[in-house]
């Protein structure tokens, strides 16, 4: 008892689109162009979404990597002042205890990923050093750091604070 209006498809494949007849050729071409435009739009939207996802993951990773940066930037000057006080404390009974606290603070910096920049004897690098003076020194070649006045620090690969240095002018 088959209905005369329904047709069976023995291959179970969707029917092929009918070829347009003479007058419908313009609308068929328009549909083809629209289809190509929407395919292109879908591919571009997918690529934009993938780029957004990758950028978000990278930004999140950097935020986690440098999360302690502002805390360390504020802590470093306090440690500098603490170390200056230690350098001027002569034979005080508190010197040993204060030295241990200084060591703990420096260990905390290291565990947080902050590393000091050792500038003495290095070639002056404006990316890591801040020149505060130049001196004539016949023993040190021009452009080399003679003394480090204040330690600089890096957090992983990012500069927290440049080292303040005195650079040689040469002989």
Secondary structure as GFF3:
##gff-version 3
##sequence-region A 1 171
A	DSSP	three_ten_helix	22	24	.	.	.	ID=ss1
A	DSSP	alpha_helix	25	65	.	.	.	ID=ss2
A	DSSP	alpha_helix	69	88	.	.	.	ID=ss3
A	DSSP	alpha_helix	95	111	.	.	.	ID=ss4
A	DSSP	beta_strand	114	117	.	.	.	ID=ss5
A	DSSP	beta_strand	129	136	.	.	.	ID=ss6
A	DSSP	beta_strand	145	150	.	.	.	ID=ss7
A	DSSP	beta_strand	152	155	.	.	.	ID=ss8
A	DSSP	beta_strand	158	161	.	.	.	ID=ss9
A	DSSP	beta_strand	163	170	.	.	.	ID=ss10
###
